Amino acid sequence: MGSAEIITTAVYIFRPWLLLQAPLTVEQVYVNASEIFNGSTGGSMVS
């Protein structure tokens, strides 16, 4: 799996309600992924 698939999967796991909205753009997926990863790592990860 590439990083894009991993990021998309993480968004779907941690933000499942986003699937109920309009299809996500790549930008929306990455914004949500950065929020997820920053939150889970205490903000130490540089996005």
PEZITA-V818943 format. One line per field, one symbol per residue. phi: phi as a letter, one per 30 degrees, with the letter a starting at -180 (. if undefined). psi: psi as a letter, one per 30 degrees, with the letter a starting at -180 (. if undefined). A space follows every 10 residues. Layout:
# PEZITA-V818943
phi=???
psi=???
This chain:
# PEZITA-V818943
phi=.ddddddddd ddddbddddd ddeddedddd dddddddddd ciidddc
psi=kleeeeeeee eeefhfffff alkkleeeee eeeeeeeeef gggfkk.
